[in-house]
């Protein structure tokens, strides 16, 4: 493995490292300086066809016949190899995405944990025996779909790879992965480690390329059997429409506008650093970012003064500086986030605080200052739309009913948090929040490989992470035996 500058990374198809069949490549841009530092294949339909064919061949061969315990051992070896190459992978993940090196290390740790977790679960997904009529035996088996397709986003390429591919392989599917063209180098390198761990050729195929070419070809392919997609609602709609043409199911994780509810009786000292970290992590480019802070009116001024003081200390820098956050991913994201900031200021929304840039940053990097806005109007797009950047909106609320109404007042429903010492209120509010995860007096719980993750409404459907992901990557087969 190597992660040196100007390296040309390759696809993995049928156990071999190959360029795109068309001979084209794409530049990988360092978000800290806007310069090319590597290239990846610019794959298209021909490469996707080859990968899907290889996956089907693997299912028809040794991989399809492999016992669950053997799949488990391969995934466990893969996890160990990721840890053996830990610093190289962490450094590359940070370089590729711009995030601080501490965050890059956390991502690689989590990725190895995904494969470790699903290695342990691979031989523990049991079926059912159903009591039925006299003279019959009925067994319900969990079986893999076959060829699973995975479109991976750019914000957490290593982690997203582990959380999607880990359970798919654990239950015996063969995977075809289209990682993001903006950040995918750790994915391409980790696929080589899978071969070293003993994964048969074709069981895992990685095809890099643009979404509109390689991604569209994968979503529209007639021989995939299940799709896992993480990205924007706009593209998620296209993916779901494409797979529906072939009656293929999909898991969609499409972002959020996650609320953090701060009641008057909350432990404010505990909540303060958490609500700030929940939005500045990876420069706010996190589907589950706590982008709305909803504060009870009685404590709004007091608490927001403390949040503003802490927010003003947020520092932005390069990965090696290892500060609070780095740049956003690309110039498109920089323009989008700056547009939200500019619109909010023009609308007269109060800018309570903003972070600071470290000295010596390259002016060609995709830098944006983290921003805290206060008393955001409830119908303003800053309160309703996903920014996907380090922008936090603060909104006061009256009482518990108003807090719930406000928490649910967006098209999204991914994550939320409730800060209160009242145990009854904790449960009442959590149950009425329309989202897939609710954290009480905390946020994120350290990533939580074991915790089912997914959204409601515009945040998508299906669940990843945890044991439930094994069920999502399988279907059932009922076998009814009539005894003569």
C-alpha positions as CSV (number, residue, x, y, z in Angstrom):
1,X,0.0,0.0,0.0
2,X,1.1,3.5,-0.7
3,X,-0.5,6.9,-0.3
4,X,2.2,9.1,-1.9
5,X,1.4,12.2,-4.0
6,X,0.5,11.9,-7.7
7,X,-0.4,8.2,-7.3
8,X,-2.9,6.7,-9.7
9,X,-5.4,4.6,-7.8
10,X,-7.1,1.7,-9.5
11,X,-10.5,-0.1,-9.5
12,X,-10.8,-3.5,-8.0
13,X,-12.8,-5.8,-10.4
14,X,-12.8,-9.6,-10.1
15,X,-9.8,-9.6,-7.8
16,X,-7.6,-7.4,-10.0
17,X,-6.5,-3.8,-9.9
18,X,-7.5,-2.2,-13.2
19,X,-7.9,1.2,-14.8
20,X,-11.1,2.3,-16.4
21,X,-11.7,0.6,-19.7
22,X,-12.0,4.0,-21.4
23,X,-8.5,4.9,-20.2
24,X,-9.8,8.1,-18.6
25,X,-9.0,9.3,-15.0
26,X,-10.3,11.9,-12.6
27,X,-8.2,14.3,-10.5
28,X,-8.5,14.1,-6.7
29,X,-8.3,17.6,-5.2
30,X,-6.9,18.5,-1.8
31,X,-9.6,20.7,-0.1
32,X,-6.9,22.5,1.8
33,X,-5.2,24.0,-1.3
34,X,-7.4,23.2,-4.3
35,X,-4.5,21.2,-6.0
36,X,-4.5,17.8,-7.6
37,X,-2.7,15.2,-5.5
38,X,-3.9,11.9,-7.0
39,X,-6.0,10.4,-9.7
40,X,-8.7,7.7,-9.8
41,X,-10.4,5.9,-12.7
42,X,-13.2,7.7,-14.6
43,X,-15.2,4.6,-15.0
44,X,-18.5,4.2,-16.9
45,X,-21.1,1.5,-17.8
46,X,-18.5,-0.9,-19.2
47,X,-16.7,-1.1,-15.9
48,X,-19.9,-1.4,-13.9
49,X,-21.0,-4.3,-16.2
50,X,-17.7,-6.1,-15.6
51,X,-18.0,-5.6,-11.8
52,X,-21.6,-6.9,-11.6
53,X,-20.6,-9.9,-13.8
54,X,-17.7,-10.6,-11.5
55,X,-19.9,-10.4,-8.4
56,X,-22.4,-12.9,-9.9
57,X,-19.6,-15.3,-10.8
58,X,-18.4,-15.1,-7.2
59,X,-21.9,-16.0,-6.0
60,X,-22.0,-18.9,-8.3
61,X,-18.6,-20.1,-7.1
62,X,-16.7,-20.4,-3.9
63,X,-18.0,-17.3,-2.3
64,X,-21.6,-18.3,-2.7
65,X,-20.9,-21.7,-1.1
66,X,-18.7,-20.4,1.7
67,X,-19.9,-21.2,5.3
68,X,-20.8,-18.2,7.5
69,X,-17.9,-19.0,9.9
70,X,-15.4,-18.7,7.0
71,X,-16.9,-15.4,6.0
72,X,-16.5,-14.3,9.6
73,X,-12.8,-15.2,9.6
74,X,-12.1,-13.2,6.5
75,X,-13.8,-10.1,7.8
76,X,-12.0,-10.4,11.1
77,X,-8.6,-10.7,9.2
78,X,-9.6,-7.7,7.2
79,X,-10.3,-5.7,10.3
80,X,-6.9,-6.5,11.7
81,X,-5.2,-5.5,8.5
82,X,-6.9,-2.1,8.6
83,X,-5.5,-1.6,12.1
84,X,-2.1,-2.7,11.0
85,X,-2.1,0.0,8.3
86,X,-3.8,2.5,10.7
87,X,-1.7,5.6,10.4
88,X,-1.4,5.4,6.6
89,X,-5.1,5.1,6.2
90,X,-5.9,7.8,8.8
91,X,-3.5,10.2,7.1
92,X,-5.0,9.6,3.7
93,X,-8.6,9.9,5.0
94,X,-7.7,13.3,6.4
95,X,-5.9,14.4,3.3
96,X,-8.7,13.3,1.1
97,X,-11.5,15.0,3.1
98,X,-9.7,17.8,4.8
99,X,-10.7,16.7,8.3
100,X,-8.4,17.0,11.3
101,X,-6.1,14.0,11.8
102,X,-7.7,13.1,15.1
103,X,-11.0,12.8,13.2
104,X,-9.3,10.7,10.5
105,X,-7.9,8.3,13.1
106,X,-11.4,8.0,14.6
107,X,-12.8,7.2,11.2
108,X,-10.3,4.4,10.6
109,X,-10.9,3.0,14.1
110,X,-14.6,2.9,13.4
111,X,-14.1,1.3,10.0
112,X,-12.1,-1.5,11.5
113,X,-14.8,-1.9,14.2
114,X,-17.5,-2.3,11.6
115,X,-15.7,-5.2,10.0
116,X,-14.9,-6.7,13.5
117,X,-18.6,-6.3,14.5
118,X,-20.0,-7.9,11.4
119,X,-17.3,-10.6,11.5
120,X,-18.7,-11.6,14.9
121,X,-22.3,-11.5,13.7
122,X,-21.8,-13.4,10.4
123,X,-22.6,-16.8,11.8
124,X,-25.2,-15.7,14.3
125,X,-28.1,-14.7,12.0
126,X,-30.6,-17.4,12.6
127,X,-33.8,-18.3,10.9
128,X,-37.1,-19.5,12.4
129,X,-39.1,-22.7,12.9
130,X,-42.8,-22.0,12.6
131,X,-45.4,-24.3,14.3
132,X,-47.9,-25.3,11.7
133,X,-50.4,-28.0,10.7
134,X,-49.9,-31.6,11.8
135,X,-47.6,-33.3,9.3
136,X,-45.8,-30.2,8.2
137,X,-42.4,-28.7,9.1
138,X,-41.8,-25.0,8.3
139,X,-38.5,-23.3,8.3
140,X,-37.8,-19.6,7.5
141,X,-34.3,-19.0,6.3
142,X,-32.4,-15.7,6.0
143,X,-30.8,-15.6,2.6
144,X,-28.6,-13.0,0.9
145,X,-30.1,-10.9,-2.0
146,X,-27.2,-11.7,-4.3
147,X,-25.4,-8.8,-5.9
148,X,-25.7,-5.7,-3.7
149,X,-24.8,-2.2,-5.0
150,X,-23.4,0.5,-2.7
151,X,-23.0,4.2,-3.6
152,X,-20.8,5.8,-0.9
153,X,-20.6,9.5,-0.2
154,X,-17.6,11.7,0.3
155,X,-18.0,13.0,3.9
156,X,-17.0,9.7,5.7
157,X,-15.7,7.5,2.9
158,X,-14.0,4.9,5.1
159,X,-16.7,4.6,7.7
160,X,-19.5,4.5,5.2
161,X,-17.7,1.8,3.3
162,X,-17.5,-0.3,6.5
163,X,-21.0,0.2,7.6
164,X,-22.5,-0.6,4.2
165,X,-20.2,-3.4,2.9
166,X,-19.5,-5.1,6.2
167,X,-23.0,-6.4,6.8
168,X,-23.6,-7.1,3.1
169,X,-20.5,-9.4,2.9
170,X,-21.2,-10.9,6.3
171,X,-24.5,-12.5,5.1
172,X,-23.0,-13.7,1.8
173,X,-23.8,-11.0,-0.8
174,X,-21.3,-10.0,-3.4
175,X,-20.8,-6.3,-3.5
176,X,-20.2,-3.7,-6.2
177,X,-19.2,-0.3,-4.7
178,X,-19.2,3.1,-6.4
179,X,-17.4,5.5,-4.0
180,X,-17.6,9.2,-4.3
181,X,-15.4,10.9,-6.9
182,X,-14.6,13.6,-4.4
183,X,-13.1,11.3,-1.7
184,X,-12.5,7.6,-2.0
185,X,-8.8,6.8,-1.7
186,X,-9.1,4.8,1.6
187,X,-11.8,2.7,0.1
188,X,-9.6,1.8,-2.9
189,X,-6.7,1.0,-0.6
190,X,-8.8,-1.0,1.9
191,X,-10.2,-3.2,-1.0
192,X,-6.6,-4.4,-1.5
193,X,-6.5,-5.4,2.1
194,X,-9.7,-7.4,1.6
195,X,-7.8,-9.6,-1.0
196,X,-4.9,-10.0,1.4
197,X,-7.4,-11.1,4.1
198,X,-8.6,-13.9,1.7
199,X,-11.8,-12.5,0.2
200,X,-12.4,-14.4,-3.1
201,X,-12.2,-12.6,-6.4
202,X,-15.4,-10.9,-7.3
203,X,-16.9,-10.9,-3.9
204,X,-16.0,-7.2,-3.6
205,X,-15.7,-4.9,-6.5
206,X,-14.8,-1.2,-6.3
207,X,-15.6,1.0,-9.4
208,X,-14.6,4.7,-9.1
209,X,-16.1,7.3,-11.3
210,X,-18.7,10.1,-11.6
211,X,-22.2,9.8,-10.2
212,X,-23.8,10.6,-13.5
213,X,-21.9,7.9,-15.3
214,X,-20.6,5.1,-13.1
215,X,-23.2,5.7,-10.3
216,X,-26.1,5.9,-12.7
217,X,-25.0,2.8,-14.5
218,X,-24.9,0.9,-11.2
219,X,-28.3,2.1,-10.0
220,X,-29.9,1.2,-13.4
221,X,-28.2,-2.1,-13.8
222,X,-30.7,-4.9,-14.4
223,X,-28.7,-7.5,-12.5
224,X,-28.2,-5.9,-9.1
225,X,-30.5,-7.3,-6.4
226,X,-30.4,-4.6,-3.7
227,X,-29.1,-1.0,-3.4
228,X,-27.6,0.9,-0.5
229,X,-27.3,4.7,-1.1
230,X,-26.2,7.6,1.1
231,X,-26.3,11.1,-0.3
232,X,-28.6,13.9,-1.1
233,X,-32.4,13.6,-1.3
234,X,-32.3,14.8,-4.9
235,X,-30.0,12.0,-6.0
236,X,-31.7,9.5,-3.6
237,X,-34.9,10.1,-5.6
238,X,-33.1,9.3,-8.8
239,X,-31.6,6.1,-7.3
240,X,-34.9,4.9,-6.0
241,X,-36.6,5.5,-9.4
242,X,-33.8,3.7,-11.2
243,X,-33.9,0.6,-8.9
244,X,-37.7,0.5,-9.0
245,X,-37.6,-0.2,-12.7
246,X,-36.1,-3.6,-11.9
247,X,-38.1,-4.1,-8.7
248,X,-35.0,-3.8,-6.6
249,X,-35.3,-2.6,-3.0
250,X,-33.0,0.0,-1.5
251,X,-31.8,1.6,1.7
252,X,-31.6,5.4,1.5
253,X,-29.9,7.7,4.0
254,X,-30.4,11.2,2.8
255,X,-29.4,13.7,5.4
256,X,-31.1,15.7,8.1
257,X,-31.8,19.0,9.9
258,X,-31.3,17.5,13.4
259,X,-32.6,19.4,16.4
260,X,-31.0,19.7,19.9
261,X,-33.7,20.5,22.5
262,X,-32.4,22.4,25.5
263,X,-35.0,22.7,28.3
264,X,-34.7,25.1,31.2
265,X,-33.8,22.3,33.7
266,X,-31.0,20.9,31.5
267,X,-27.4,20.5,32.8
268,X,-26.1,23.4,30.7
269,X,-22.5,22.8,31.5
270,X,-22.8,19.3,30.1
271,X,-24.8,20.4,27.1
272,X,-22.7,23.3,26.1
273,X,-19.6,21.6,24.5
274,X,-21.8,18.8,23.0
275,X,-24.1,21.1,21.1
276,X,-21.1,23.0,19.6
277,X,-19.2,19.8,18.7
278,X,-22.3,18.3,17.1
279,X,-22.3,21.0,14.4
280,X,-18.5,21.6,13.8
281,X,-17.6,18.0,13.5
282,X,-16.1,17.6,10.0
283,X,-17.1,21.2,9.3
284,X,-20.8,20.3,9.6
285,X,-20.6,17.9,6.7
286,X,-22.4,15.2,8.6
287,X,-25.8,13.9,7.9
288,X,-26.6,13.7,11.6
289,X,-25.1,17.1,12.4
290,X,-26.9,18.9,15.2
291,X,-27.7,21.9,13.0
292,X,-30.6,23.3,15.0
293,X,-30.4,24.2,18.7
294,X,-33.8,24.8,20.2
295,X,-33.7,26.5,23.6
296,X,-36.4,27.2,26.1
297,X,-37.1,30.9,26.4
298,X,-36.4,31.2,30.1
299,X,-32.7,30.3,29.6
300,X,-32.3,31.4,25.9
301,X,-30.2,34.5,26.5
302,X,-28.1,33.0,29.2
303,X,-27.3,29.8,27.4
304,X,-26.8,31.4,23.9
305,X,-24.3,33.8,25.4
306,X,-22.3,30.8,26.6
307,X,-22.7,29.0,23.2
308,X,-21.5,32.1,21.4
309,X,-18.4,32.4,23.7
310,X,-17.4,28.8,23.0
311,X,-18.3,29.1,19.3
312,X,-16.0,32.1,18.8
313,X,-13.1,29.9,19.9
314,X,-13.7,27.3,17.2
315,X,-10.6,27.1,15.0
316,X,-10.3,26.0,11.4
317,X,-7.2,24.6,9.9
318,X,-5.4,21.8,7.9
319,X,-5.5,18.2,9.0
320,X,-2.0,18.3,10.5
321,X,-2.9,21.3,12.6
322,X,-5.5,19.1,14.2
323,X,-7.8,21.9,15.2
324,X,-11.6,21.8,15.6
325,X,-12.5,21.4,11.9
326,X,-11.1,21.7,8.4
327,X,-12.3,23.0,5.1
328,X,-15.5,21.9,3.3
329,X,-15.1,19.3,0.6
330,X,-15.1,21.3,-2.6
331,X,-15.8,24.6,-4.2
332,X,-19.5,23.7,-4.7
333,X,-19.9,23.1,-1.0
334,X,-18.0,26.3,-0.2
335,X,-20.3,28.3,-2.4
336,X,-23.4,26.6,-1.0
337,X,-22.5,27.3,2.6
338,X,-21.4,30.8,1.9
339,X,-24.8,31.3,0.2
340,X,-26.7,30.3,3.3
341,X,-24.5,32.6,5.4
342,X,-25.0,35.6,3.1
343,X,-28.7,35.0,2.8
344,X,-29.1,34.9,6.5
345,X,-27.2,38.1,7.1
346,X,-29.2,39.9,4.3
347,X,-32.4,38.7,6.0
348,X,-31.3,40.5,9.2
349,X,-30.7,37.3,11.2
350,X,-28.3,38.0,14.0
351,X,-24.8,36.5,13.7
352,X,-24.0,35.6,17.3
353,X,-20.5,34.3,16.7
354,X,-18.2,32.8,14.1
355,X,-15.1,30.7,14.3
356,X,-11.6,31.7,13.3
357,X,-9.1,30.7,10.6
358,X,-5.7,29.5,11.7
359,X,-2.7,31.5,10.3
360,X,-1.1,30.4,7.1
361,X,-4.0,28.8,5.3
362,X,-3.7,28.5,1.6
363,X,-6.2,31.0,0.0
364,X,-7.1,28.4,-2.6
365,X,-8.5,26.0,0.0
366,X,-12.2,25.6,0.5
367,X,-12.5,27.4,3.8
368,X,-15.6,28.6,5.5
369,X,-16.0,30.2,8.9
370,X,-18.3,28.3,11.3
371,X,-21.3,30.5,12.0
372,X,-23.8,30.7,14.9
373,X,-27.1,32.5,14.1
374,X,-29.6,33.4,16.8
375,X,-33.4,33.9,16.8
376,X,-33.7,32.3,13.4
377,X,-37.2,32.7,12.0
378,X,-39.0,29.4,12.0
379,X,-39.9,29.6,8.4
380,X,-36.5,30.8,7.1
381,X,-34.6,28.3,5.0
382,X,-31.8,28.4,7.6
383,X,-34.2,26.8,10.0
384,X,-35.6,24.3,7.5
385,X,-33.0,23.3,4.9
386,X,-29.9,21.2,5.3
387,X,-26.8,23.4,5.0
388,X,-24.2,20.6,5.2
389,X,-21.7,23.0,6.6
390,X,-20.7,24.5,10.0
391,X,-23.7,26.7,10.4
392,X,-25.8,26.4,13.6
393,X,-29.3,27.9,13.9
394,X,-30.6,28.9,17.4
395,X,-34.4,29.1,17.9
396,X,-36.2,29.8,21.2
397,X,-39.3,27.8,22.2
398,X,-42.1,28.3,24.7
399,X,-42.9,24.9,26.3
400,X,-42.7,21.2,25.7
401,X,-45.5,21.1,23.1
402,X,-43.9,24.0,21.2
403,X,-40.5,22.2,21.4
404,X,-41.9,19.0,19.9
405,X,-43.7,20.9,17.2
406,X,-40.6,22.9,16.3
407,X,-38.4,19.8,16.4
408,X,-40.6,18.1,13.8
409,X,-41.1,21.1,11.6
410,X,-38.8,20.2,8.8
411,X,-38.9,17.6,6.0
412,X,-36.1,15.7,7.6
413,X,-36.1,13.1,10.5
414,X,-32.7,11.6,11.1
415,X,-31.4,12.4,14.6
416,X,-32.4,14.5,17.6
417,X,-31.4,15.1,21.2
418,X,-33.3,16.1,24.4
419,X,-31.6,17.8,27.2
420,X,-33.6,17.8,30.5
421,X,-33.3,16.3,34.0
422,X,-37.0,15.4,34.0
423,X,-37.2,11.7,33.4
424,X,-40.8,11.7,32.3
425,X,-40.2,14.5,29.9
426,X,-37.2,12.7,28.4
427,X,-39.4,9.8,27.4
428,X,-42.4,11.9,26.3
429,X,-40.4,14.1,24.0
430,X,-38.2,11.3,22.6
431,X,-41.2,9.2,21.7
432,X,-42.9,12.2,19.9
433,X,-39.8,13.2,17.9
434,X,-40.1,12.0,14.3
435,X,-36.6,10.8,13.7
436,X,-34.6,7.5,13.6
437,X,-32.4,8.2,16.6
438,X,-33.0,10.3,19.8
439,X,-30.2,10.9,22.3
440,X,-31.1,12.0,25.9
441,X,-28.6,14.2,27.6
442,X,-25.9,13.3,25.0
443,X,-25.5,13.4,21.2
444,X,-24.1,10.8,18.8
445,X,-22.9,8.4,21.5
446,X,-19.5,8.0,20.0
447,X,-20.7,6.9,16.6
448,X,-22.3,3.7,17.8
449,X,-21.5,0.9,15.4
450,X,-24.0,-1.2,17.3
451,X,-26.8,1.3,17.1
452,X,-29.4,1.1,14.2
453,X,-29.2,4.2,12.1
454,X,-31.5,5.7,9.5
455,X,-34.2,8.3,9.1
456,X,-37.8,9.1,8.5
457,X,-39.5,11.5,6.0
458,X,-36.9,13.1,3.6
459,X,-34.1,11.6,5.6
460,X,-34.8,8.3,3.8
461,X,-35.7,4.8,4.8
462,X,-34.1,1.5,5.9
463,X,-31.6,1.0,8.6
464,X,-27.8,0.6,8.7
465,X,-25.4,-0.2,11.6
466,X,-26.1,-2.7,14.3
467,X,-27.4,-6.2,14.0
468,X,-30.5,-5.0,12.1
469,X,-28.3,-4.2,9.1
470,X,-27.9,-8.0,8.6
471,X,-31.6,-8.3,8.2
472,X,-31.7,-5.4,5.7
473,X,-29.1,-7.1,3.5
474,X,-31.1,-10.4,3.5
475,X,-34.5,-11.6,2.6
476,X,-36.5,-14.6,3.8
477,X,-37.2,-17.9,2.2
478,X,-39.9,-20.1,3.7
479,X,-39.5,-23.9,3.2
480,X,-42.6,-26.0,3.9
481,X,-42.1,-29.7,4.2
482,X,-45.1,-32.1,4.1
483,X,-44.3,-35.4,5.8
484,X,-45.8,-38.4,4.0
